[in-house]
Structure formats: structure tokens, C-alpha cells
């Protein structure tokens, strides 16, 4: 096995993490998700996972660290736009008590409000503030 193959094997054995610099967000941040997950979120809260968009961004052969992505702003223009009318969940960060990081995918770009955590957030710390339709907005 040559050096390139060894490096590739080592990288595949480690989980890819989107966590950048640790940070302290505002008291309220938002998480967007497809309305198909609404009832599950109401029952279980926000659970770390490897969402389809996250996995597709990296490619199918990379094992990703389960995460919850959010936006450290309540302004619509700062929120992640995936092209669909998603549900918007308000997260009380003081209640959640989890560690937040800047999203490494956007840390050096125009989307400095994107953040991520690797811990679950219970139902008592979230509130559905927009019921999306799940339909394309483009």
C-alpha cells in the first residue's frame, strides 16, 4: 500500500467534523428542517444526525460526525437557504446547555452565522416558529 492509499484509509477511519472554532451563540438560534421530521422533533427534540445535505456536501464515501446545524441569527437573510420551505425551530441556547462551534464549511465565508453542535437538544428547549410546506421556493 502506497502513502496515498494509507492516508486515504486513515482519513476514512476518522469521522469528518464540521466543527470549527468553539463559540458562544446568542440566547436564541434557529434550526431548519424538512416538515417530514416535525412530529419526530416534537417527540424527541433535535437529535444529532448525518443529514442528506450534509452527507452530499462531502461525498458518499466520507463518514460524517452526527451534528445539529443552526443559524446564530433570527434574520431570514442570514439563514441557510436550501431552496425549500422548511420548518424553523427556535432553540434557547441557555436551556440547551450544549457546546456550539462555528460551522467550518462557512467559517471563512459570507455566512458567519452558521453554527453546529454535536449534542442533542431536548424538546423543552425548542419551539416551532414556522411550519414549512416542504415545497421548493425557487
N, CA, C and O atoms as a MOPAC input file, in Angstrom:
PM7 MOZYME 1SCF
protein

 N      0.85000 1    -1.16600 1     0.00000 1
 C      0.00000 1     0.00000 1     0.00000 1
 C      0.90100 1     1.23600 1     0.00000 1
 O      1.78700 1     1.37400 1     0.84300 1
 N      0.65500 1     2.14000 1    -0.97100 1
 C      1.47600 1     3.33800 1    -1.04100 1
 C      0.98300 1     4.39300 1    -0.04500 1
 O     -0.06000 1     4.21500 1     0.58500 1
 N      1.72600 1     5.47800 1     0.09100 1
 C      1.42900 1     6.52400 1     1.07000 1
 C      0.04900 1     7.13300 1     0.82900 1
 O     -0.69700 1     7.36300 1     1.78000 1
 N     -0.29100 1     7.39100 1    -0.40800 1
 C     -1.59600 1     7.99000 1    -0.72900 1
 C     -2.73400 1     7.08000 1    -0.26100 1
 O     -3.71100 1     7.56600 1     0.30800 1
 N     -2.62500 1     5.79100 1    -0.48600 1
 C     -3.65600 1     4.84500 1    -0.05300 1
 C     -3.73700 1     4.78200 1     1.47200 1
 O     -4.82700 1     4.68100 1     2.03400 1
 N     -2.56800 1     4.84300 1     2.15000 1
 C     -2.55800 1     4.83700 1     3.61300 1
 C     -3.26400 1     6.06700 1     4.18600 1
 O     -4.06000 1     5.95500 1     5.11800 1
 N     -2.97000 1     7.22700 1     3.62700 1
 C     -3.61000 1     8.46300 1     4.08300 1
 C     -5.11000 1     8.39600 1     3.84400 1
 O     -5.89600 1     8.75900 1     4.71900 1
 N     -5.50900 1     7.93700 1     2.67500 1
 C     -6.93200 1     7.80900 1     2.35300 1
 C     -7.63400 1     6.87200 1     3.34600 1
 O     -8.74700 1     7.15900 1     3.78700 1
 N     -6.99200 1     5.76800 1     3.69400 1
 C     -7.56400 1     4.79600 1     4.63300 1
 C     -7.70100 1     5.41400 1     6.01900 1
 O     -8.72700 1     5.24100 1     6.67800 1
 N     -6.67600 1     6.13100 1     6.46300 1
 C     -6.71100 1     6.78200 1     7.78200 1
 C     -7.81800 1     7.82100 1     7.83500 1
 O     -8.56600 1     7.88200 1     8.81100 1
 N     -7.92900 1     8.63600 1     6.79700 1
 C     -8.96700 1     9.66600 1     6.77000 1
 C    -10.36500 1     9.05600 1     6.78000 1
 O    -11.27300 1     9.60800 1     7.40100 1
 N    -10.54600 1     7.94300 1     6.11200 1
 C    -11.85300 1     7.28700 1     6.08500 1
 C    -12.20600 1     6.70400 1     7.44600 1
 O    -13.38600 1     6.59700 1     7.78100 1
 N    -11.20600 1     6.32500 1     8.23400 1
 C    -11.46600 1     5.73200 1     9.54100 1
 C    -11.86700 1     6.78600 1    10.57300 1
 O    -12.48100 1     6.45100 1    11.58600 1
 N    -11.53400 1     8.03400 1    10.33300 1
 C    -11.90000 1     9.10600 1    11.24500 1
 C    -13.17500 1     9.77100 1    10.76000 1
 O    -13.41400 1     9.87800 1     9.55700 1
 N    -13.98400 1    10.21200 1    11.69400 1
 C    -15.20200 1    10.91900 1    11.33200 1
 C    -14.86900 1    12.33600 1    10.89000 1
 O    -14.04300 1    13.01200 1    11.50400 1
 N    -15.51900 1    12.77900 1     9.82200 1
 C    -15.36100 1    14.16100 1     9.39800 1
 C    -16.19900 1    15.04300 1    10.31800 1
 O    -17.36700 1    14.73600 1    10.55900 1
 N    -15.63800 1    16.11900 1    10.83200 1
 C    -16.35000 1    17.02900 1    11.71500 1
 C    -16.47400 1    18.40300 1    11.06500 1
 O    -15.48400 1    18.95000 1    10.57900 1
 N    -17.68700 1    18.96700 1    11.05400 1
 C    -17.86700 1    20.31700 1    10.53100 1
 C    -17.59400 1    21.39000 1    11.59000 1
 O    -17.80100 1    22.57800 1    11.34000 1
 N    -17.12900 1    20.97200 1    12.76800 1
 C    -16.90200 1    21.91600 1    13.85700 1
 C    -15.66500 1    22.75200 1    13.65100 1
 O    -14.56400 1    22.23000 1    13.47500 1
 N    -15.85900 1    24.06600 1    13.67300 1
 C    -14.73800 1    24.99200 1    13.59800 1
 C    -14.39900 1    25.48400 1    14.99000 1
 O    -14.27200 1    24.69000 1    15.92200 1
 N    -14.25300 1    26.77500 1    15.13100 1
 C    -13.91000 1    27.40700 1    16.38800 1
 C    -15.07600 1    27.33300 1    17.37900 1
 O    -16.21800 1    27.61000 1    17.01300 1
 N    -14.79400 1    26.96400 1    18.62400 1
 C    -15.84000 1    26.97300 1    19.65600 1
 C    -16.30500 1    28.41100 1    19.85800 1
 O    -15.50000 1    29.34300 1    19.82100 1
 N    -17.61800 1    28.58700 1    20.07300 1
 C    -18.15600 1    29.93600 1    20.22100 1
 C    -19.36600 1    29.94200 1    21.14200 1
 O    -19.93900 1    28.89400 1    21.44100 1
 N    -19.74400 1    31.12500 1    21.58400 1
 C    -20.93500 1    31.30700 1    22.40800 1
 C    -21.97600 1    32.02900 1    21.56600 1
 O    -21.77800 1    33.18900 1    21.20600 1
 N    -23.08800 1    31.36000 1    21.24400 1
 C    -24.10900 1    31.98700 1    20.40200 1
 C    -25.01600 1    32.91800 1    21.20900 1
 O    -24.90400 1    33.01800 1    22.43100 1
 N    -25.90500 1    33.58800 1    20.50400 1
 C    -26.94400 1    34.38600 1    21.14100 1
 C    -27.86700 1    33.47200 1    21.94500 1
 O    -27.78100 1    32.25000 1    21.82900 1
 N    -28.74300 1    34.05000 1    22.75400 1
 C    -29.66300 1    33.25300 1    23.55900 1
 C    -30.56600 1    32.40800 1    22.67200 1
 O    -30.90500 1    31.28200 1    23.03600 1
 N    -30.96400 1    32.93300 1    21.51100 1
 C    -31.82400 1    32.19200 1    20.59100 1
 C    -31.14200 1    32.03500 1    19.23800 1
 O    -30.62100 1    32.99300 1    18.66800 1
 N    -31.16000 1    30.80800 1    18.74200 1
 C    -30.67500 1    30.48400 1    17.40100 1
 C    -31.77100 1    29.68100 1    16.71300 1
 O    -32.72400 1    29.25300 1    17.36300 1
 N    -31.64400 1    29.47200 1    15.40400 1
 C    -32.67100 1    28.71600 1    14.68700 1
 C    -32.08700 1    27.50400 1    13.97100 1
 O    -30.94800 1    27.50700 1    13.50500 1
 N    -32.91400 1    26.47800 1    13.90500 1
 C    -32.58700 1    25.26000 1    13.17000 1
 C    -33.68700 1    25.05900 1    12.13500 1
 O    -34.87000 1    25.20000 1    12.44500 1
 N    -33.30100 1    24.73300 1    10.92000 1
 C    -34.27100 1    24.48300 1     9.86500 1
 C    -34.27200 1    23.00200 1     9.52000 1
 O    -33.22300 1    22.35900 1     9.47800 1
 N    -35.46200 1    22.47300 1     9.27600 1
 C    -35.55900 1    21.07300 1     8.87900 1
 C    -36.81500 1    20.85600 1     8.04500 1
 O    -37.75200 1    21.65300 1     8.07900 1
 N    -36.81100 1    19.78300 1     7.31200 1
 C    -37.95800 1    19.42700 1     6.48600 1
 C    -39.16300 1    19.15200 1     7.37400 1
 O    -39.01900 1    18.57900 1     8.45400 1
 N    -40.35400 1    19.55800 1     6.92700 1
 C    -41.57200 1    19.27200 1     7.69300 1
 C    -41.82400 1    17.78000 1     7.92100 1
 O    -42.58800 1    17.42300 1     8.81800 1
 N    -41.20500 1    16.90800 1     7.13800 1
 C    -41.40900 1    15.46500 1     7.35200 1
 C    -40.86800 1    15.02600 1     8.70800 1
 O    -41.27200 1    13.98200 1     9.22000 1
 N    -39.96100 1    15.80100 1     9.29700 1
 C    -39.37100 1    15.46600 1    10.59500 1
 C    -40.08300 1    16.13700 1    11.76200 1
 O    -39.71900 1    15.91400 1    12.91700 1
 N    -41.09700 1    16.95700 1    11.47700 1
 C    -41.75000 1    17.77000 1    12.50600 1
 C    -42.24300 1    16.95200 1    13.70300 1
 O    -41.93300 1    17.28300 1    14.84700 1
 N    -42.99800 1    15.90200 1    13.45100 1
 C    -43.57600 1    15.11800 1    14.55300 1
 C    -42.49000 1    14.42200 1    15.37800 1
 O    -42.59200 1    14.34300 1    16.60200 1
 N    -41.45300 1    13.91900 1    14.70400 1
 C    -40.33500 1    13.29500 1    15.43100 1
 C    -39.63300 1    14.31000 1    16.32800 1
 O    -39.30200 1    14.00800 1    17.47400 1
 N    -39.41000 1    15.50900 1    15.80300 1
 C    -38.73300 1    16.54500 1    16.58700 1
 C    -39.58500 1    16.93900 1    17.78100 1
 O    -39.05700 1    17.15000 1    18.87200 1
 N    -40.89600 1    17.04000 1    17.59100 1
 C    -41.78500 1    17.36500 1    18.70900 1
 C    -41.68600 1    16.31700 1    19.81500 1
 O    -41.79300 1    16.64600 1    20.99600 1
 N    -41.48100 1    15.05500 1    19.43300 1
 C    -41.41500 1    13.96500 1    20.40900 1
 C    -40.04700 1    13.80200 1    21.05800 1
 O    -39.95500 1    13.53000 1    22.25600 1
 N    -38.98200 1    13.96600 1    20.27200 1
 C    -37.64100 1    13.62900 1    20.75200 1
 C    -36.70200 1    14.81900 1    20.92600 1
 O    -35.63000 1    14.68000 1    21.51400 1
 N    -37.09300 1    15.98300 1    20.42100 1
 C    -36.18600 1    17.11600 1    20.38000 1
 C    -35.29600 1    17.01500 1    19.14800 1
 O    -35.57400 1    16.23200 1    18.23900 1
 N    -34.25500 1    17.78700 1    19.11700 1
 C    -33.31300 1    17.74200 1    17.99700 1
 C    -32.21300 1    16.74600 1    18.33600 1
 O    -31.48600 1    16.90800 1    19.31600 1
 N    -32.10800 1    15.72600 1    17.51700 1
 C    -31.10200 1    14.68800 1    17.72400 1
 C    -30.01400 1    14.81700 1    16.67200 1
 O    -30.30300 1    15.05000 1    15.49800 1
 N    -28.77100 1    14.66600 1    17.08800 1
 C    -27.67500 1    14.73600 1    16.13200 1
 C    -27.84500 1    13.65400 1    15.07500 1
 O    -28.24300 1    12.52800 1    15.37600 1
 N    -27.54100 1    14.01000 1    13.85000 1
 C    -27.66500 1    13.05700 1    12.74400 1
 C    -26.75300 1    13.49300 1    11.60900 1
 O    -26.14400 1    14.56200 1    11.65000 1
 N    -26.67700 1    12.65200 1    10.61000 1
 C    -25.94900 1    12.98600 1     9.39200 1
 C    -27.00300 1    13.16300 1     8.31300 1
 O    -27.39300 1    12.20700 1     7.64400 1
 N    -27.45600 1    14.39500 1     8.15300 1
 C    -28.49800 1    14.69600 1     7.18200 1
 C    -28.01500 1    14.50700 1     5.75700 1
 O    -26.81600 1    14.48600 1     5.48000 1
 N    -28.97800 1    14.37100 1     4.86600 1
 C    -28.67700 1    14.12700 1     3.45100 1
 C    -27.84800 1    15.25000 1     2.83900 1
 O    -26.89600 1    14.99000 1     2.10300 1
 N    -28.20500 1    16.49000 1     3.13800 1
 C    -27.47400 1    17.62700 1     2.57400 1
 C    -26.02300 1    17.62900 1     3.05600 1
 O    -25.10300 1    17.87200 1     2.27500 1
 N    -25.83100 1    17.36300 1     4.32300 1
 C    -24.50000 1    17.30500 1     4.93300 1
 C    -23.67700 1    16.20800 1     4.25900 1
 O    -22.53300 1    16.44300 1     3.86900 1
 N    -24.24700 1    15.02000 1     4.12100 1
 C    -23.54000 1    13.89600 1     3.50700 1
 C    -23.22800 1    14.18200 1     2.03600 1
 O    -22.12500 1    13.89700 1     1.56800 1
 N    -24.19400 1    14.74200 1     1.31200 1
 C    -23.98800 1    15.05000 1    -0.10200 1
 C    -22.90400 1    16.09800 1    -0.30200 1
 O    -22.16100 1    16.05100 1    -1.28300 1
 N    -22.81300 1    17.04300 1     0.62700 1
 C    -21.80200 1    18.10400 1     0.54100 1
 C    -20.38800 1    17.52500 1     0.56500 1
 O    -19.47900 1    18.05100 1    -0.07700 1
 N    -20.21700 1    16.44200 1     1.31200 1
 C    -18.89100 1    15.85100 1     1.48100 1
 C    -18.60900 1    14.70500 1     0.52200 1
 O    -17.45200 1    14.38300 1     0.25000 1
 N    -19.64900 1    14.10300 1     0.02200 1
 C    -19.48100 1    12.93400 1    -0.83700 1
 C    -19.82900 1    11.67500 1    -0.07700 1
 O    -19.64500 1    11.61000 1     1.13800 1
 N    -20.32500 1    10.68700 1    -0.77100 1
 C    -20.84500 1     9.47200 1    -0.15500 1
 C    -19.83200 1     8.58700 1     0.53600 1
 O    -20.22200 1     7.71200 1     1.30900 1
 N    -18.53600 1     8.77800 1     0.28800 1
 C    -17.54400 1     7.87500 1     0.86100 1
 C    -16.91800 1     8.40300 1     2.15700 1
 O    -15.98500 1     7.79800 1     2.68500 1
 N    -17.42400 1     9.52600 1     2.66800 1
 C    -16.88300 1    10.11200 1     3.88600 1
 C    -17.85000 1     9.85300 1     5.03200 1
 O    -19.04800 1    10.10200 1     4.89800 1
 N    -17.34400 1     9.35300 1     6.16200 1
 C    -18.19100 1     9.13600 1     7.32100 1
 C    -18.21500 1    10.42000 1     8.13900 1
 O    -17.17500 1    10.92600 1     8.55900 1
 N    -19.41400 1    10.93400 1     8.35600 1
 C    -19.58200 1    12.23300 1     8.98800 1
 C    -19.95700 1    12.11300 1    10.46300 1
 O    -20.66100 1    11.18300 1    10.85600 1
 N    -19.48500 1    13.05300 1    11.27300 1
 C    -19.86000 1    13.11200 1    12.67900 1
 C    -21.29200 1    13.64100 1    12.76300 1
 O    -21.59000 1    14.69300 1    12.19700 1
 N    -22.17800 1    12.93300 1    13.45500 1
 C    -23.55500 1    13.41100 1    13.60000 1
 C    -23.57800 1    14.79100 1    14.26300 1
 O    -22.84100 1    15.03600 1    15.21800 1
 N    -24.42100 1    15.68500 1    13.75700 1
 C    -24.43100 1    17.06600 1    14.21500 1
 C    -25.81900 1    17.66800 1    14.08700 1
 O    -26.71100 1    17.09800 1    13.45800 1
 N    -25.97700 1    18.83200 1    14.69700 1
 C    -27.15500 1    19.67000 1    14.51500 1
 C    -26.64000 1    21.01300 1    14.02400 1
 O    -25.80600 1    21.64100 1    14.67600 1
 N    -27.13200 1    21.44600 1    12.88700 1
 C    -26.72800 1    22.71600 1    12.30600 1
 C    -27.75900 1    23.77800 1    12.66400 1
 O    -28.95200 1    23.48600 1    12.73800 1
 N    -27.30700 1    25.00600 1    12.88500 1
 C    -28.21200 1    26.09300 1    13.24600 1
 C    -27.64600 1    27.41400 1    12.71100 1
 O    -26.54800 1    27.46700 1    12.15600 1
 N    -28.43600 1    28.47300 1    12.90000 1
 C    -28.03000 1    29.81300 1    12.49900 1
 C    -28.08700 1    30.72000 1    13.71100 1
 O    -29.11000 1    30.79200 1    14.39300 1
 N    -27.00000 1    31.40900 1    13.97900 1
 C    -26.90500 1    32.31100 1    15.12800 1
 C    -27.41500 1    33.69600 1    14.73800 1
 O    -26.72600 1    34.70100 1    14.91900 1
 N    -28.61900 1    33.73000 1    14.20400 1
 C    -29.28100 1    34.97200 1    13.81200 1
 C    -30.75200 1    34.64400 1    13.59300 1
 O    -31.09100 1    33.54200 1    13.16100 1
 N    -31.60400 1    35.58300 1    13.88600 1
 C    -33.03800 1    35.39800 1    13.65500 1
 C    -33.47800 1    36.06700 1    12.35700 1
 O    -34.66300 1    36.05200 1    12.02300 1
 N    -32.53700 1    36.65100 1    11.62800 1
 C    -32.84800 1    37.31300 1    10.36100 1
 C    -32.94700 1    36.27700 1     9.24400 1
 O    -32.06200 1    35.43600 1     9.08400 1
 N    -34.01500 1    36.34500 1     8.48600 1
 C    -34.26700 1    35.40100 1     7.38400 1
 C    -33.09000 1    35.37300 1     6.40100 1
 O    -32.71000 1    34.30600 1     5.91800 1
 N    -32.52000 1    36.53000 1     6.10900 1
 C    -31.44000 1    36.59300 1     5.11900 1
 C    -30.15400 1    35.92400 1     5.60100 1
 O    -29.28400 1    35.61900 1     4.78600 1
 N    -30.01700 1    35.69300 1     6.89200 1
 C    -28.83400 1    35.02200 1     7.42500 1
 C    -28.98200 1    33.50200 1     7.48100 1
 O    -28.00000 1    32.77600 1     7.63300 1
 N    -30.23300 1    33.03100 1     7.35600 1
 C    -30.49900 1    31.59600 1     7.49000 1
 C    -30.04800 1    30.82600 1     6.25900 1
 O    -29.96800 1    31.37200 1     5.15900 1
 N    -29.75400 1    29.54500 1     6.46600 1
 C    -29.33000 1    28.66600 1     5.38300 1
 C    -30.48700 1    28.49600 1     4.40700 1
 O    -31.61100 1    28.21500 1     4.82400 1
 N    -30.22900 1    28.65900 1     3.13100 1
 C    -31.27200 1    28.54100 1     2.11000 1
 C    -31.02300 1    27.29400 1     1.27800 1
 O    -30.13800 1    27.27400 1     0.42300 1
 N    -31.81800 1    26.24000 1     1.53400 1
 C    -31.67300 1    25.00700 1     0.76000 1
 C    -32.66400 1    24.93800 1    -0.39200 1
 O    -32.72000 1    23.93900 1    -1.11000 1
 N    -33.44600 1    25.99800 1    -0.56700 1
 C    -34.37700 1    26.04900 1    -1.68400 1
 C    -35.76600 1    25.49800 1    -1.36700 1
 O    -36.61100 1    25.40500 1    -2.25800 1
 N    -36.01000 1    25.13200 1    -0.11000 1
 C    -37.30800 1    24.57600 1     0.28600 1
 C    -37.88800 1    25.37800 1     1.44500 1
 O    -37.15900 1    25.99900 1     2.21800 1
 N    -39.21700 1    25.35200 1     1.54900 1
 C    -39.90300 1    26.00000 1     2.65800 1
 C    -39.85200 1    25.05700 1     3.85300 1
 O    -40.75100 1    24.23800 1     4.04500 1
 N    -38.80000 1    25.17500 1     4.65400 1
 C    -38.54400 1    24.29600 1     5.79300 1
 C    -39.24400 1    24.79000 1     7.05500 1
 O    -39.63000 1    25.95500 1     7.15100 1
 N    -39.40300 1    23.88600 1     8.01800 1
 C    -39.79500 1    24.27400 1     9.36800 1
 C    -38.63800 1    25.05800 1     9.96700 1
 O    -37.47400 1    24.80400 1     9.65600 1
 N    -38.96800 1    26.01400 1    10.82900 1
 C    -37.93100 1    26.75900 1    11.54800 1
 C    -38.18700 1    26.58700 1    13.04100 1
 O    -39.25600 1    26.92200 1    13.55200 1
 N    -37.18100 1    26.05700 1    13.72100 1
 C    -37.24200 1    25.80300 1    15.15800 1
 C    -36.37200 1    26.81200 1    15.88500 1
 O    -35.21500 1    27.01700 1    15.51900 1
 N    -36.92100 1    27.43900 1    16.91000 1
 C    -36.17200 1    28.35000 1    17.75900 1
 C    -35.54500 1    27.53500 1    18.88300 1
 O    -36.23600 1    26.77400 1    19.56200 1
 N    -34.25200 1    27.69000 1    19.08000 1
 C    -33.52100 1    26.97500 1    20.12600 1
 C    -33.09600 1    27.97600 1    21.18600 1
 O    -32.45100 1    28.97900 1    20.88200 1
 N    -33.46000 1    27.69800 1    22.43300 1
 C    -33.00000 1    28.50400 1    23.55100 1
 C    -31.64700 1    27.91600 1    23.97000 1
 O    -31.59400 1    26.85200 1    24.58800 1
 N    -30.57100 1    28.60000 1    23.63600 1
 C    -29.23000 1    28.05300 1    23.87000 1
 C    -28.89200 1    27.96500 1    25.35300 1
 O    -28.11100 1    27.10400 1    25.76000 1
 N    -29.47000 1    28.84400 1    26.16200 1
 C    -29.21800 1    28.77000 1    27.60500 1
 C    -29.85400 1    27.51300 1    28.19100 1
 O    -29.26200 1    26.84400 1    29.03700 1
 N    -31.04800 1    27.20400 1    27.73900 1
 C    -31.74600 1    25.99900 1    28.18400 1
 C    -31.02100 1    24.74600 1    27.68500 1
 O    -30.84300 1    23.78400 1    28.43100 1
 N    -30.60700 1    24.76900 1    26.41900 1
 C    -29.99200 1    23.58400 1    25.80400 1
 C    -28.67700 1    23.20900 1    26.47800 1
 O    -28.39200 1    22.02600 1    26.66800 1
 N    -27.88100 1    24.20000 1    26.83800 1
 C    -26.63400 1    23.95200 1    27.54900 1
 C    -25.62800 1    23.09700 1    26.79500 1
 O    -24.88900 1    22.32300 1    27.40400 1
 N    -25.59500 1    23.23200 1    25.47000 1
 C    -24.65800 1    22.45300 1    24.66500 1
 C    -23.50700 1    23.34200 1    24.19500 1
 O    -23.60200 1    24.56800 1    24.25700 1
 N    -22.44500 1    22.73800 1    23.73700 1
 C    -21.30400 1    23.47300 1    23.20800 1
 C    -21.53300 1    23.72500 1    21.72200 1
 O    -21.89000 1    22.81100 1    20.97900 1
 N    -21.32700 1    24.95100 1    21.30000 1
 C    -21.51600 1    25.34200 1    19.90100 1
 C    -20.16800 1    25.67500 1    19.25500 1
 O    -19.22700 1    26.11400 1    19.91700 1
 N    -20.11100 1    25.45400 1    17.95400 1
 C    -18.92100 1    25.73700 1    17.15000 1
 C    -19.35100 1    26.46400 1    15.88200 1
 O    -20.47400 1    26.29400 1    15.40900 1
 N    -18.47200 1    27.25400 1    15.35300 1
 C    -18.72800 1    27.83300 1    14.02900 1
 C    -18.72800 1    26.67200 1    13.04100 1
 O    -17.96500 1    25.71900 1    13.19600 1
 N    -19.58100 1    26.75400 1    12.03200 1
 C    -19.62600 1    25.72200 1    11.00600 1
 C    -18.40000 1    25.91000 1    10.11700 1
 O    -18.27000 1    26.92700 1     9.43700 1
 N    -17.51000 1    24.93200 1    10.12600 1
 C    -16.25200 1    25.02400 1     9.38100 1
 C    -16.46600 1    25.18000 1     7.88200 1
 O    -15.58200 1    25.67600 1     7.18500 1
 N    -17.62800 1    24.76400 1     7.37300 1
 C    -17.91500 1    24.92400 1     5.94500 1
 C    -18.03100 1    26.39600 1     5.56400 1
 O    -17.81700 1    26.76300 1     4.40900 1
 N    -18.37000 1    27.23900 1     6.54000 1
 C    -18.64700 1    28.65000 1     6.26200 1
 C    -17.82800 1    29.60800 1     7.11700 1
 O    -18.02600 1    30.82000 1     7.03500 1
 N    -16.93100 1    29.10700 1     7.92000 1
 C    -16.20700 1    29.93000 1     8.89000 1
 C    -15.46800 1    31.10900 1     8.24500 1
 O    -15.37900 1    32.18100 1     8.84300 1
 N    -14.95400 1    30.92400 1     7.06500 1
 C    -14.18100 1    31.98700 1     6.41300 1
 C    -14.95700 1    32.69500 1     5.30800 1
 O    -14.39000 1    33.50100 1     4.57100 1
 N    -16.25500 1    32.39900 1     5.18600 1
 C    -17.03100 1    32.96300 1     4.09200 1
 C    -18.02300 1    34.02000 1     4.52700 1
 O    -17.86600 1    34.68000 1     5.55400 1
 N    -19.04100 1    34.15400 1     3.71300 1
 C    -20.06300 1    35.16800 1     3.93400 1
 C    -21.14000 1    34.73900 1     4.92000 1
 O    -22.02300 1    35.53600 1     5.23600 1
 N    -21.09600 1    33.52500 1     5.40800 1
 C    -22.16100 1    33.00000 1     6.25200 1
 C    -21.65200 1    32.75000 1     7.67000 1
 O    -21.70200 1    31.62600 1     8.16900 1
 N    -21.17100 1    33.79100 1     8.30000 1
 C    -20.56600 1    33.64500 1     9.61600 1
 C    -21.57000 1    33.27500 1    10.69700 1
 O    -21.17000 1    32.98200 1    11.82400 1
 N    -22.85600 1    33.27900 1    10.38700 1
 C    -23.88100 1    32.95400 1    11.37900 1
 C    -24.15500 1    31.45300 1    11.48400 1
 O    -24.89700 1    31.03000 1    12.37000 1
 N    -23.58000 1    30.64800 1    10.60800 1
 C    -23.84100 1    29.20600 1    10.64000 1
 C    -23.00200 1    28.54000 1    11.72300 1
 O    -21.78500 1    28.71800 1    11.79300 1
 N    -23.69500 1    27.75700 1    12.57700 1
 C    -23.04800 1    27.11500 1    13.71800 1
 C    -23.47200 1    25.65000 1    13.79000 1
 O    -24.36900 1    25.21800 1    13.06600 1
 N    -22.82300 1    24.89700 1    14.66700 1
 C    -23.08600 1    23.46300 1    14.77000 1
 C    -22.82100 1    22.99800 1    16.20500 1
 O    -21.96800 1    23.54500 1    16.90300 1
 N    -23.56800 1    21.97900 1    16.62500 1
 C    -23.31400 1    21.31400 1    17.89400 1
 C    -23.32900 1    19.80700 1    17.65700 1
 O    -23.89600 1    19.33300 1    16.67300 1
 N    -22.71300 1    19.07000 1    18.55300 1
 C    -22.65500 1    17.61400 1    18.44300 1
 C    -23.41900 1    16.95100 1    19.58500 1
 O    -23.22600 1    15.77400 1    19.88900 1
 N    -24.29100 1    17.74200 1    20.20700 1
 C    -25.08500 1    17.24700 1    21.32800 1
 C    -26.57200 1    17.41400 1    21.02200 1
 O    -26.96600 1    18.35100 1    20.32700 1
 N    -27.39300 1    16.50500 1    21.54100 1
 C    -28.83500 1    16.56500 1    21.35300 1
 C    -29.42500 1    17.74700 1    22.11800 1
 O    -28.86800 1    18.19700 1    23.12000 1
 N    -30.55700 1    18.23900 1    21.63000 1
 C    -31.25200 1    19.35100 1    22.27000 1
 C    -32.66600 1    18.88400 1    22.61900 1
 O    -33.41800 1    18.48900 1    21.72900 1
 N    -33.03800 1    18.92200 1    23.90100 1
 C    -34.33200 1    18.38900 1    24.32700 1
 C    -35.52400 1    19.25100 1    23.88100 1
 O    -35.37000 1    20.42200 1    23.53400 1
 N    -36.69800 1    18.64500 1    23.90000 1
 C    -37.92500 1    19.30500 1    23.44300 1
 C    -38.24700 1    20.57600 1    24.22800 1
 O    -38.80000 1    21.52000 1    23.66400 1
 N    -37.91500 1    20.61500 1    25.50500 1
 C    -38.25900 1    21.79100 1    26.31000 1
 C    -37.39700 1    23.01100 1    25.97600 1
 O    -37.63700 1    24.09500 1    26.50800 1
 N    -36.40900 1    22.85100 1    25.11100 1
 C    -35.53200 1    23.96300 1    24.73700 1
 C    -35.76800 1    24.44400 1    23.30600 1
 O    -35.03200 1    25.29500 1    22.80500 1
 N    -36.79100 1    23.90100 1    22.65000 1
 C    -37.07100 1    24.28800 1    21.26200 1
 C    -38.53700 1    24.67200 1    21.11200 1
 O    -39.39300 1    24.26300 1    21.89700 1
 N    -38.80200 1    25.47700 1    20.07300 1
 C    -40.17200 1    25.88000 1    19.76900 1
 C    -40.28800 1    26.04100 1    18.26300 1
 O    -39.45600 1    26.69800 1    17.63600 1
 N    -41.32000 1    25.44300 1    17.68300 1
 C    -41.57200 1    25.57500 1    16.24800 1
 C    -42.13700 1    26.97100 1    15.98900 1
 O    -43.21300 1    27.30600 1    16.48500 1
 N    -41.41500 1    27.79100 1    15.21200 1
 C    -41.87600 1    29.15800 1    14.95500 1
 C    -42.33000 1    29.36500 1    13.51200 1
 O    -42.91600 1    30.39900 1    13.19000 1
 N    -42.06300 1    28.38800 1    12.64000 1
 C    -42.57000 1    28.45500 1    11.25700 1
 C    -42.83600 1    27.04100 1    10.77200 1
 O    -41.93700 1    26.20100 1    10.75600 1
 N    -44.07600 1    26.78500 1    10.37800 1
 C    -44.42900 1    25.48800 1     9.79900 1
 C    -44.23700 1    25.58100 1     8.29100 1
 O    -45.00800 1    26.23300 1     7.58800 1
 N    -43.20300 1    24.92100 1     7.81600 1
 C    -42.92400 1    24.92800 1     6.38600 1
 C    -43.85000 1    23.99800 1     5.62400 1
 O    -44.53500 1    23.15700 1     6.20600 1
 N    -43.85500 1    24.16500 1     4.31500 1
 C    -44.66700 1    23.29500 1     3.43800 1
 C    -43.81400 1    22.17600 1     2.85200 1
 O    -44.33900 1    21.16100 1     2.39500 1
 N    -42.49900 1    22.36600 1     2.86800 1
 C    -41.60700 1    21.38500 1     2.25600 1
 C    -41.46700 1    21.58400 1     0.75600 1
 O    -40.69100 1    20.87700 1     0.11300 1
 N    -42.19800 1    22.52900 1     0.18700 1
 C    -42.18600 1    22.75700 1    -1.26200 1
 C    -40.99600 1    23.63500 1    -1.64700 1
 O    -40.47800 1    24.41100 1    -0.84300 1
 N    -40.58800 1    23.48500 1    -2.88900 1
 C    -39.49700 1    24.28700 1    -3.42300 1
 C    -39.89800 1    25.76500 1    -3.44300 1
 O    -41.03100 1    26.10600 1    -3.78000 1
 N    -38.95400 1    26.63400 1    -3.07700 1
 C    -39.22100 1    28.07300 1    -3.11400 1
 C    -38.53100 1    28.72800 1    -4.30600 1
 O    -38.59100 1    29.94800 1    -4.46300 1
 N    -37.89400 1    27.94900 1    -5.12300 1
 C    -37.21100 1    28.50000 1    -6.31100 1
 C    -38.04000 1    28.34400 1    -7.53600 1
 O    -37.62200 1    28.75100 1    -8.62000 1

